[in-house]
Amino acid sequence: MTNRNHPHEVNPETVGQFTGVYDDDIDAIFEDDAVMRDGEKCLVTFIDGCFFCKNDNYMVELYTAKDTGDLNLIGNIHDNPKLMTQEDAQ
């Protein structure tokens, strides 16, 4: 019998909470993920007990963002820290 209890070291700062939302391609969205919403990049953030899709132009509750437009996962800021920078947007 194979033992699958192999511990893996994890940086606790990179662990994000699952939001309960999936993008249009059925990819799970987690806190600190970057998503594309109707052509604009935004960051999934947890504020005051709620997940938001936030960028410099707007902040909208994540469940509303999913219900009112296209939502596609593009990565997370831990695997790609430059994902939400101005240089990356250009």
Secondary structure as GFF3:
##gff-version 3
##sequence-region A 1 90
A	DSSP	three_ten_helix	12	14	.	.	.	ID=ss1
A	DSSP	beta_strand	18	22	.	.	.	ID=ss2
A	DSSP	beta_strand	28	30	.	.	.	ID=ss3
A	DSSP	beta_strand	33	37	.	.	.	ID=ss4
A	DSSP	beta_strand	40	47	.	.	.	ID=ss5
A	DSSP	beta_strand	50	54	.	.	.	ID=ss6
A	DSSP	beta_strand	59	61	.	.	.	ID=ss7
A	DSSP	alpha_helix	62	68	.	.	.	ID=ss8
A	DSSP	beta_strand	71	76	.	.	.	ID=ss9
A	DSSP	three_ten_helix	81	84	.	.	.	ID=ss10
A	DSSP	alpha_helix	86	89	.	.	.	ID=ss11
###
